[in-house]
Amino acid sequence: MLLGTMAACSPDANAPAGTTDTEAGTASGSTTGSGASTGDASTTQGTATSDGTEGATTSGTTGVGTTGGAMSCNGAAHLCDRTFDQVIFPGTHNAFAATESGFSSLAANQHHPIATQLEDGIRLLLLDVTEDGGETALCHGFCTLGRIPHLDVLADIRAFLEQNPYEVLAIVYQDDVPASAIEADMATAGLDGYLYAHTAGQPWPTLRELIEAGTRLVVFAEAGGPPPAWYHHAWDHIWDTPYSFSDPSEFSCEPNRGDPNNPLFQINHWLSTSLGLPDESRAAEANAYDVLDGRIQACLDEHGRLPTFVAVDFYDVGDLFEVVADRNAP
C-alpha cells in the first residue's frame, strides 16, 4: 500500500476556497486574483489515527479517501493533522524526463511518465520549464533529447487531483520562463483554483486544512517568485542538499541552496555519471533502503530535522516508498 492504508474513492469536485473550519484549526481562505487560497492557520501535530504504515510498492493504488471511517490524507489518516512541513513527500527529479515519454536514455531520469508516477505515489515533481517552439515545454537540457508541452503535464496533474480529492501535491520548477507564463498555463489547465499561497514565516497548514480548502497544489520556483502569490520563490521556503554525486559514499547533508532555517528541507538523492548524465545503472544502489534511509538519518543527526521532500531518479527502482512510509509512520 502507498504511504499507509488506502481506500478507493470516487472523484470529487475541487472544494471551494473560503474559510474552512477543521478539527486541526481554521484555514483562512481569502482568494487571490489568480484563484489561489491563502491560509496561515496556526496548527499542531495531531495524534495518529491509523495503525501505522506498510512499505509501499511502485504498482500502488490511488484513490485514498477514508480509512475505517477516518479521512485519509496522502494515503494515511495519521498524516491529516500534520502540517505540510511535517510530512515527507516522495519525489522525482526531472519528473517529466522519462523514457516512456519519448526522452532519450541519455537525458532520462525516470522510466514512467508523470501520470504513472502520481498513480504510484509520487507527490513531489521537480520540473524544468523553458520556452521552445513558441510554447512552454519541459526539457532536460536540450529539447532535441526530449520534450513535453507544459500544458500536457498540467492536464495530467489536474486529472489526478480531480480523481483523488484527498491528495496534496508539490511542484518545484527550475524555471527559465517568466512567472506570467506559468500563471497563464495554470489558468488554461484549470489548476488556478487548486493553488495554495503561503506567507513566508507563517505556520504551514495541515494536510487536512489544504484538502478541505481545496488548495492541494503547492508550487515553488527556483528562479522566479511572486506575484502571483502562489508562485513561491523556492529558497524563501526550502533549503536543499547538493545534488552532484557519482557514488553513494559521496552523499552529504551539507546545505546547498536556501537558508537552513527555512521550514522545508529537500534531500536531492541521485547519482550521475562522470559526464553528468543520469546513472541508471546504479539507481538500485542509490535507492536501496539502507542507503536512502541511512542518508535521511544522517541528515536528521546532523541538522535535527527530517526532510520535507526526497527527490530521486528512477523512483520505481529501489525502496523510496517503503522508506518514506516508515519515516512518515506515527
C-alpha positions as a Markdown table, in Angstrom:
| # | Residue | x | y | z |
|---|---|---|---|---|
| 1 | Met | 0.0 | 0.0 | 0.0 |
| 2 | Leu | 1.1 | 3.6 | -0.6 |
| 3 | Leu | 2.3 | 5.6 | 2.4 |
| 4 | Gly | -0.4 | 4.0 | 4.5 |
| 5 | Thr | -3.7 | 2.2 | 4.2 |
| 6 | Met | -5.6 | 3.4 | 1.1 |
| 7 | Ala | -9.2 | 3.0 | 0.1 |
| 8 | Ala | -10.5 | 4.0 | -3.3 |
| 9 | Cys | -12.8 | 7.0 | -3.5 |
| 10 | Ser | -14.9 | 8.4 | -6.2 |
| 11 | Pro | -13.9 | 11.7 | -8.0 |
| 12 | Asp | -14.9 | 14.9 | -6.3 |
| 13 | Ala | -15.0 | 18.5 | -7.4 |
| 14 | Asn | -12.4 | 20.8 | -6.2 |
| 15 | Ala | -13.5 | 22.1 | -2.8 |
| 16 | Pro | -14.4 | 25.8 | -2.8 |
| 17 | Ala | -12.0 | 28.3 | -1.5 |
| 18 | Gly | -13.1 | 30.1 | 1.6 |
| 19 | Thr | -12.9 | 30.0 | 5.4 |
| 20 | Thr | -12.9 | 26.3 | 6.3 |
| 21 | Asp | -13.1 | 25.2 | 10.0 |
| 22 | Thr | -11.3 | 21.9 | 10.6 |
| 23 | Glu | -10.6 | 19.7 | 13.5 |
| 24 | Ala | -7.0 | 20.9 | 13.5 |
| 25 | Gly | -7.6 | 24.6 | 13.2 |
| 26 | Thr | -9.1 | 27.2 | 10.9 |
| 27 | Ala | -7.7 | 27.8 | 7.4 |
| 28 | Ser | -8.1 | 31.3 | 6.2 |
| 29 | Gly | -9.2 | 31.1 | 2.6 |
| 30 | Ser | -9.1 | 34.6 | 1.1 |
| 31 | Thr | -8.8 | 34.1 | -2.6 |
| 32 | Thr | -6.1 | 35.8 | -4.6 |
| 33 | Gly | -6.6 | 37.3 | -8.1 |
| 34 | Ser | -5.3 | 34.1 | -9.7 |
| 35 | Gly | -7.6 | 31.8 | -7.7 |
| 36 | Ala | -5.1 | 30.7 | -5.0 |
| 37 | Ser | -6.3 | 30.5 | -1.5 |
| 38 | Thr | -4.2 | 31.8 | 1.3 |
| 39 | Gly | -4.1 | 30.1 | 4.6 |
| 40 | Asp | -1.8 | 30.6 | 7.5 |
| 41 | Ala | -3.5 | 28.8 | 10.3 |
| 42 | Ser | -1.6 | 28.0 | 13.4 |
| 43 | Thr | -1.7 | 24.3 | 13.9 |
| 44 | Thr | -0.3 | 21.5 | 16.0 |
| 45 | Gln | 0.6 | 17.9 | 15.0 |
| 46 | Gly | -2.3 | 15.6 | 15.7 |
| 47 | Thr | -2.2 | 12.2 | 17.3 |
| 48 | Ala | -2.1 | 9.2 | 15.0 |
| 49 | Thr | -5.5 | 7.8 | 14.0 |
| 50 | Ser | -4.2 | 4.9 | 11.8 |
| 51 | Asp | -2.4 | 1.7 | 12.6 |
| 52 | Gly | 1.0 | 2.6 | 11.1 |
| 53 | Thr | 2.0 | 2.1 | 7.5 |
| 54 | Glu | 3.3 | -0.6 | 5.3 |
| 55 | Gly | 6.2 | -0.5 | 2.9 |
| 56 | Ala | 4.9 | 0.8 | -0.5 |
| 57 | Thr | 5.2 | -0.8 | -3.9 |
| 58 | Thr | 5.6 | 1.1 | -7.2 |
| 59 | Ser | 2.4 | -0.5 | -8.5 |
| 60 | Gly | 0.4 | 1.3 | -5.8 |
| 61 | Thr | -3.2 | 2.3 | -5.6 |
| 62 | Thr | -4.6 | 5.8 | -6.0 |
| 63 | Gly | -7.8 | 7.0 | -4.8 |
| 64 | Val | -7.4 | 7.4 | -0.9 |
| 65 | Gly | -10.3 | 8.8 | 0.9 |
| 66 | Thr | -11.4 | 7.3 | 4.2 |
| 67 | Thr | -9.8 | 4.5 | 6.3 |
| 68 | Gly | -12.1 | 2.9 | 8.8 |
| 69 | Gly | -14.3 | 6.0 | 8.8 |
| 70 | Ala | -11.4 | 8.5 | 9.2 |
| 71 | Met | -10.1 | 10.8 | 6.5 |
| 72 | Ser | -7.0 | 9.5 | 4.8 |
| 73 | Cys | -4.6 | 12.3 | 3.6 |
| 74 | Asn | -1.8 | 11.4 | 1.1 |
| 75 | Gly | -2.6 | 7.8 | 1.9 |
| 76 | Ala | -2.7 | 7.7 | 5.7 |
| 77 | Ala | -5.1 | 9.0 | 8.3 |
| 78 | His | -2.3 | 9.9 | 10.7 |
| 79 | Leu | -0.9 | 12.4 | 8.2 |
| 80 | Cys | -4.1 | 14.6 | 8.1 |
| 81 | Asp | -3.3 | 16.7 | 11.1 |
| 82 | Arg | 0.4 | 17.1 | 10.4 |
| 83 | Thr | 1.4 | 20.4 | 8.9 |
| 84 | Phe | 2.8 | 20.4 | 5.3 |
| 85 | Asp | 6.3 | 20.8 | 6.6 |
| 86 | Gln | 5.9 | 17.7 | 8.9 |
| 87 | Val | 5.1 | 15.3 | 6.1 |
| 88 | Ile | 7.7 | 13.7 | 3.8 |
| 89 | Phe | 6.8 | 13.8 | 0.1 |
| 90 | Pro | 8.4 | 11.2 | -2.2 |
| 91 | Gly | 9.5 | 13.0 | -5.3 |
| 92 | Thr | 11.1 | 12.6 | -8.7 |
| 93 | His | 14.0 | 14.6 | -10.1 |
| 94 | Asn | 13.3 | 15.8 | -13.7 |
| 95 | Ala | 10.0 | 14.0 | -13.3 |
| 96 | Phe | 9.0 | 14.7 | -17.0 |
| 97 | Ala | 12.2 | 13.2 | -18.5 |
| 98 | Ala | 11.0 | 9.6 | -18.8 |
| 99 | Thr | 11.9 | 7.0 | -21.4 |
| 100 | Glu | 8.2 | 6.1 | -21.8 |
| 101 | Ser | 7.5 | 9.7 | -22.6 |
| 102 | Gly | 10.0 | 9.6 | -25.5 |
| 103 | Phe | 13.1 | 11.0 | -23.9 |
| 104 | Ser | 16.5 | 9.8 | -24.9 |
| 105 | Ser | 18.1 | 7.5 | -22.5 |
| 106 | Leu | 20.9 | 10.0 | -22.3 |
| 107 | Ala | 18.6 | 12.6 | -20.8 |
| 108 | Ala | 16.0 | 10.4 | -19.0 |
| 109 | Asn | 15.9 | 10.4 | -15.2 |
| 110 | Gln | 12.8 | 8.3 | -15.0 |
| 111 | His | 11.2 | 5.3 | -16.7 |
| 112 | His | 7.5 | 6.2 | -16.3 |
| 113 | Pro | 5.5 | 9.3 | -17.3 |
| 114 | Ile | 4.2 | 11.7 | -14.7 |
| 115 | Ala | 0.6 | 10.3 | -14.8 |
| 116 | Thr | 2.0 | 6.9 | -13.8 |
| 117 | Gln | 4.3 | 8.4 | -11.2 |
| 118 | Leu | 1.3 | 10.1 | -9.5 |
| 119 | Glu | -0.7 | 6.8 | -9.6 |
| 120 | Asp | 2.3 | 5.0 | -8.0 |
| 121 | Gly | 2.5 | 7.5 | -5.1 |
| 122 | Ile | 4.9 | 10.3 | -6.2 |
| 123 | Arg | 3.8 | 13.6 | -4.5 |
| 124 | Leu | 6.6 | 15.9 | -5.5 |
| 125 | Leu | 7.6 | 16.8 | -9.0 |
| 126 | Leu | 10.8 | 18.6 | -10.0 |
| 127 | Leu | 10.1 | 20.2 | -13.4 |
| 128 | Asp | 12.4 | 22.1 | -15.8 |
| 129 | Val | 10.3 | 24.5 | -17.8 |
| 130 | Thr | 11.5 | 26.6 | -20.7 |
| 131 | Glu | 10.2 | 28.2 | -23.9 |
| 132 | Asp | 10.5 | 26.0 | -27.0 |
| 133 | Gly | 8.8 | 26.4 | -30.4 |
| 134 | Gly | 6.5 | 29.2 | -29.2 |
| 135 | Glu | 5.2 | 27.3 | -26.1 |
| 136 | Thr | 6.2 | 26.4 | -22.6 |
| 137 | Ala | 7.8 | 23.0 | -22.6 |
| 138 | Leu | 9.6 | 20.7 | -20.2 |
| 139 | Cys | 13.1 | 19.7 | -21.4 |
| 140 | His | 16.2 | 18.3 | -19.8 |
| 141 | Gly | 19.0 | 20.3 | -21.2 |
| 142 | Phe | 18.5 | 20.2 | -25.0 |
| 143 | Cys | 14.9 | 19.8 | -26.1 |
| 144 | Thr | 16.1 | 17.7 | -29.0 |
| 145 | Leu | 16.7 | 14.9 | -26.4 |
| 146 | Gly | 13.0 | 15.0 | -25.5 |
| 147 | Arg | 10.3 | 17.5 | -24.7 |
| 148 | Ile | 6.8 | 17.6 | -23.3 |
| 149 | Pro | 4.4 | 20.5 | -23.6 |
| 150 | His | 4.0 | 22.0 | -20.1 |
| 151 | Leu | 0.2 | 22.1 | -20.6 |
| 152 | Asp | 0.2 | 18.3 | -21.2 |
| 153 | Val | 1.8 | 17.7 | -17.8 |
| 154 | Leu | -0.6 | 20.1 | -16.1 |
| 155 | Ala | -3.5 | 18.3 | -17.6 |
| 156 | Asp | -2.2 | 15.1 | -16.0 |
| 157 | Ile | -1.9 | 16.8 | -12.7 |
| 158 | Arg | -5.4 | 18.2 | -12.8 |
| 159 | Ala | -6.8 | 14.8 | -13.8 |
| 160 | Phe | -5.1 | 13.3 | -10.8 |
| 161 | Leu | -6.3 | 15.9 | -8.4 |
| 162 | Glu | -9.8 | 15.6 | -9.6 |
| 163 | Gln | -9.8 | 11.9 | -9.2 |
| 164 | Asn | -8.0 | 11.9 | -5.8 |
| 165 | Pro | -9.6 | 14.6 | -3.7 |
| 166 | Tyr | -7.5 | 13.7 | -0.6 |
| 167 | Glu | -4.1 | 14.1 | -2.1 |
| 168 | Val | -1.7 | 17.1 | -1.7 |
| 169 | Leu | 1.0 | 17.6 | -4.4 |
| 170 | Ala | 4.0 | 19.9 | -4.7 |
| 171 | Ile | 6.0 | 21.2 | -7.7 |
| 172 | Val | 9.4 | 22.7 | -7.7 |
| 173 | Tyr | 10.2 | 24.4 | -11.0 |
| 174 | Gln | 13.6 | 25.0 | -12.5 |
| 175 | Asp | 12.1 | 27.9 | -14.3 |
| 176 | Asp | 13.5 | 29.6 | -17.4 |
| 177 | Val | 10.3 | 31.4 | -18.3 |
| 178 | Pro | 8.6 | 34.4 | -16.6 |
| 179 | Ala | 6.1 | 33.8 | -13.8 |
| 180 | Ser | 3.4 | 35.2 | -16.1 |
| 181 | Ala | 3.8 | 32.2 | -18.5 |
| 182 | Ile | 3.4 | 29.7 | -15.6 |
| 183 | Glu | 0.4 | 31.6 | -14.4 |
| 184 | Ala | -1.2 | 31.6 | -17.8 |
| 185 | Asp | -0.7 | 27.8 | -18.2 |
| 186 | Met | -2.1 | 27.1 | -14.7 |
| 187 | Ala | -5.2 | 29.0 | -15.7 |
| 188 | Thr | -5.5 | 27.3 | -19.1 |
| 189 | Ala | -5.2 | 23.9 | -17.4 |
| 190 | Gly | -7.9 | 24.8 | -14.9 |
| 191 | Leu | -5.5 | 24.5 | -11.9 |
| 192 | Asp | -5.6 | 28.0 | -10.6 |
| 193 | Gly | -8.3 | 27.1 | -8.1 |
| 194 | Tyr | -6.1 | 24.4 | -6.6 |
| 195 | Leu | -3.1 | 26.6 | -5.9 |
| 196 | Tyr | -2.1 | 27.4 | -2.3 |
| 197 | Ala | -0.5 | 30.7 | -1.4 |
| 198 | His | 1.7 | 30.8 | 1.7 |
| 199 | Thr | 3.2 | 33.7 | 3.6 |
| 200 | Ala | 6.8 | 33.1 | 4.5 |
| 201 | Gly | 7.3 | 33.0 | 8.2 |
| 202 | Gln | 3.8 | 31.9 | 9.0 |
| 203 | Pro | 2.9 | 28.3 | 10.1 |
| 204 | Trp | 2.1 | 25.8 | 7.4 |
| 205 | Pro | -1.4 | 24.4 | 7.3 |
| 206 | Thr | -2.2 | 20.8 | 7.9 |
| 207 | Leu | -2.9 | 18.4 | 5.0 |
| 208 | Arg | -6.5 | 18.4 | 6.3 |
| 209 | Glu | -6.8 | 22.1 | 6.0 |
| 210 | Leu | -5.3 | 22.1 | 2.5 |
| 211 | Ile | -7.7 | 19.4 | 1.5 |
| 212 | Glu | -10.8 | 21.0 | 3.0 |
| 213 | Ala | -9.9 | 24.4 | 1.4 |
| 214 | Gly | -9.4 | 22.7 | -2.0 |
| 215 | Thr | -5.9 | 24.2 | -2.3 |
| 216 | Arg | -4.0 | 20.9 | -2.8 |
| 217 | Leu | -1.2 | 22.1 | -5.2 |
| 218 | Val | 1.8 | 23.9 | -3.7 |
| 219 | Val | 4.2 | 25.4 | -6.2 |
| 220 | Phe | 7.8 | 26.7 | -5.8 |
| 221 | Ala | 10.2 | 28.3 | -8.4 |
| 222 | Glu | 14.0 | 28.2 | -8.1 |
| 223 | Ala | 14.5 | 31.5 | -10.0 |
| 224 | Gly | 11.2 | 33.3 | -10.0 |
| 225 | Gly | 8.7 | 34.2 | -7.3 |
| 226 | Pro | 5.5 | 36.1 | -6.6 |
| 227 | Pro | 3.4 | 37.6 | -7.9 |
| 228 | Pro | 1.2 | 35.6 | -8.2 |
| 229 | Ala | 1.1 | 34.9 | -4.5 |
| 230 | Trp | 1.1 | 31.1 | -5.0 |
| 231 | Tyr | 4.3 | 31.2 | -7.1 |
| 232 | His | 6.6 | 30.8 | -4.1 |
| 233 | His | 10.3 | 31.6 | -4.5 |
| 234 | Ala | 11.8 | 28.2 | -3.5 |
| 235 | Trp | 14.7 | 29.5 | -1.5 |
| 236 | Asp | 12.4 | 31.6 | 0.7 |
| 237 | His | 10.9 | 28.4 | 2.0 |
| 238 | Ile | 13.2 | 25.5 | 1.2 |
| 239 | Trp | 16.8 | 24.6 | 1.7 |
| 240 | Asp | 18.4 | 21.6 | 0.0 |
| 241 | Thr | 21.4 | 19.4 | -0.2 |
| 242 | Pro | 24.0 | 19.2 | -3.0 |
| 243 | Tyr | 23.0 | 17.1 | -6.0 |
| 244 | Ser | 26.2 | 16.2 | -7.9 |
| 245 | Phe | 27.2 | 12.8 | -6.7 |
| 246 | Ser | 28.8 | 9.9 | -8.6 |
| 247 | Asp | 28.9 | 7.3 | -5.7 |
| 248 | Pro | 26.7 | 6.7 | -2.6 |
| 249 | Ser | 29.8 | 7.3 | -0.4 |
| 250 | Glu | 29.7 | 11.0 | -1.5 |
| 251 | Phe | 26.1 | 11.7 | -0.4 |
| 252 | Ser | 26.1 | 14.5 | 2.1 |
| 253 | Cys | 23.7 | 16.7 | 4.1 |
| 254 | Glu | 25.6 | 19.9 | 3.6 |
| 255 | Pro | 23.4 | 23.0 | 3.0 |
| 256 | Asn | 23.4 | 23.9 | -0.7 |
| 257 | Arg | 20.7 | 26.4 | -1.7 |
| 258 | Gly | 18.4 | 28.3 | 0.7 |
| 259 | Asp | 18.7 | 29.1 | 4.4 |
| 260 | Pro | 19.0 | 26.0 | 6.7 |
| 261 | Asn | 16.5 | 27.8 | 8.9 |
| 262 | Asn | 13.8 | 27.6 | 6.2 |
| 263 | Pro | 11.0 | 25.3 | 7.3 |
| 264 | Leu | 11.1 | 22.9 | 4.2 |
| 265 | Phe | 14.1 | 20.7 | 3.6 |
| 266 | Gln | 14.8 | 18.9 | 0.3 |
| 267 | Ile | 17.2 | 15.9 | 0.0 |
| 268 | Asn | 18.5 | 15.5 | -3.5 |
| 269 | His | 19.3 | 11.8 | -3.8 |
| 270 | Trp | 20.5 | 10.6 | -7.2 |
| 271 | Leu | 23.8 | 9.6 | -8.9 |
| 272 | Ser | 25.3 | 11.0 | -12.1 |
| 273 | Thr | 27.9 | 9.6 | -14.4 |
| 274 | Ser | 31.3 | 11.3 | -14.9 |
| 275 | Leu | 29.7 | 13.1 | -17.9 |
| 276 | Gly | 26.9 | 14.4 | -15.7 |
| 277 | Leu | 24.3 | 12.1 | -17.2 |
| 278 | Pro | 21.7 | 10.2 | -15.1 |
| 279 | Asp | 23.3 | 6.9 | -13.9 |
| 280 | Glu | 20.5 | 4.4 | -14.3 |
| 281 | Ser | 22.9 | 1.5 | -13.7 |
| 282 | Arg | 23.3 | 2.5 | -10.0 |
| 283 | Ala | 19.8 | 3.6 | -9.3 |
| 284 | Ala | 19.0 | 0.4 | -7.4 |
| 285 | Glu | 22.1 | 1.0 | -5.2 |
| 286 | Ala | 21.2 | 4.7 | -4.6 |
| 287 | Asn | 17.6 | 3.9 | -3.8 |
| 288 | Ala | 18.2 | 0.9 | -1.6 |
| 289 | Tyr | 16.5 | 1.1 | 1.8 |
| 290 | Asp | 19.7 | 1.2 | 3.8 |
| 291 | Val | 21.3 | 3.8 | 1.6 |
| 292 | Leu | 18.3 | 6.1 | 1.3 |
| 293 | Asp | 17.1 | 5.8 | 4.9 |
| 294 | Gly | 20.7 | 6.0 | 6.1 |
| 295 | Arg | 21.1 | 9.3 | 4.4 |
| 296 | Ile | 17.8 | 10.6 | 5.9 |
| 297 | Gln | 19.1 | 9.5 | 9.3 |
| 298 | Ala | 22.4 | 11.2 | 8.7 |
| 299 | Cys | 20.7 | 14.5 | 7.9 |
| 300 | Leu | 18.5 | 14.1 | 11.0 |
| 301 | Asp | 21.6 | 13.6 | 13.1 |
| 302 | Glu | 23.4 | 16.5 | 11.6 |
| 303 | His | 20.6 | 19.0 | 11.4 |
| 304 | Gly | 17.9 | 17.7 | 13.8 |
| 305 | Arg | 15.2 | 17.5 | 11.2 |
| 306 | Leu | 13.6 | 15.2 | 8.7 |
| 307 | Pro | 13.2 | 16.2 | 5.1 |
| 308 | Thr | 10.0 | 17.5 | 3.6 |
| 309 | Phe | 11.0 | 16.4 | 0.1 |
| 310 | Val | 13.0 | 13.4 | -1.0 |
| 311 | Ala | 13.8 | 13.5 | -4.8 |
| 312 | Val | 15.3 | 10.5 | -6.6 |
| 313 | Asp | 16.0 | 9.3 | -10.1 |
| 314 | Phe | 14.3 | 6.1 | -11.3 |
| 315 | Tyr | 11.9 | 6.0 | -8.4 |
| 316 | Asp | 10.5 | 2.6 | -9.4 |
| 317 | Val | 13.8 | 1.0 | -8.7 |
| 318 | Gly | 14.6 | 0.5 | -5.0 |
| 319 | Asp | 12.8 | 1.4 | -1.8 |
| 320 | Leu | 11.7 | 5.0 | -2.0 |
| 321 | Phe | 8.1 | 4.4 | -1.0 |
| 322 | Glu | 9.0 | 2.0 | 1.8 |
| 323 | Val | 11.5 | 4.4 | 3.3 |
| 324 | Val | 9.0 | 7.3 | 3.2 |
| 325 | Ala | 6.2 | 5.3 | 4.6 |
| 326 | Asp | 8.4 | 4.2 | 7.5 |
| 327 | Arg | 9.6 | 7.7 | 8.2 |
| 328 | Asn | 6.0 | 9.1 | 7.9 |
| 329 | Ala | 4.7 | 6.5 | 10.3 |
| 330 | Pro | 3.1 | 7.6 | 13.6 |
